[in-house]
Amino acid sequence: MEKSNKFKFFIGLVYLILISLFLFFLFSKFSIQELTSYDFIRENKLYFSELKKSNLILIFFIFLGLTILWVFPLLGFGSPVALMGGFIFGKWVGTLVVVLGVSIGGTLLYMFGNYFLKDFIRQKFLEKYKNLEVKFKKSEFIYLLIYRIVGGIPWQISCLLPTIFNVKVSNYFIATLIGIIPSTFLIASIGSGLEKIINENTQTPGVMDIIFSREIYIPLLIFFSLILISILFRKFFYKK
């Protein structure tokens, strides 16, 4: 237990240092006013558009690498990078790069947890999710896939929880890859819609103009519908 607590403290400290360094370098280059101004966002959007046109493959792999690092070891979750991926690459390529990055990062986190934190995770969560152990033994891949689609558990914990069930790394990766596609695509579509709105408006658009834009409200409605369906399905999936 003491070893686990020391390890958690170390991870938290590293995470805090990295975030602090990032914020320090960011605000040493730009002020809060610049970062939040519409002109700043629009100018940098145009910069990324030109960069993407000339170096699409390079930007793709840089974003992929950063997404993997965001998930592991920085313990981030997929929504922010999905929004950013859609904004930079569009909904199709954005979905592809984010799904790959989050799946690889999540799998690395699972492998790390399986090697270092397995006993600690079993002690903390086995009793609560004992019913899932039976389901995973019946059909590991199918239940992993359903587990990824319905969600309902914080991302970091959801990546580590399958260590209890000794799932295969290959099944974990493929189930994650397929399972996160629907939600990632919808969030990337919102990011792509924001990119289009910025591209078409030289002046700052109103909040209602953004929300009621077809590129925004359609994926938003589908996304919230998916959440509602997932909530209903979770009652049966996690039922003891």
Sequence and secondary structure as in RCSB ss.txt:
>XXXX:A:sequence
MEKSNKFKFFIGLVYLILISLFLFFLFSKFSIQELTSYDFIRENKLYFSELKKSNLILIFFIFLGLTILWVFPLL
GFGSPVALMGGFIFGKWVGTLVVVLGVSIGGTLLYMFGNYFLKDFIRQKFLEKYKNLEVKFKKSEFIYLLIYRIV
GGIPWQISCLLPTIFNVKVSNYFIATLIGIIPSTFLIASIGSGLEKIINENTQTPGVMDIIFSREIYIPLLIFFS
LILISILFRKFFYKK
>XXXX:A:secstr
 HHHHHHHHHHHHHHHHHHHHHHHHHHHH  HHHHH HHHHHHHHHHHHHHHHH HHHHHHHHHHHHHHHHTTT 
  HHHHHHHHHHHH HHHHHHHHHHHHHHHHHHHHHHHHHHSHHHHHHHHTTTTHHHHHHHHH HHHHHHHHHHH
  S HHHHHHGGGGGT  HHHHHHHHHHHTHHHHHHHHHHHHHHHHHHHH SS   HHHHHTSHHHHHHHHHHHH
HHHHHHHHHHHHS  
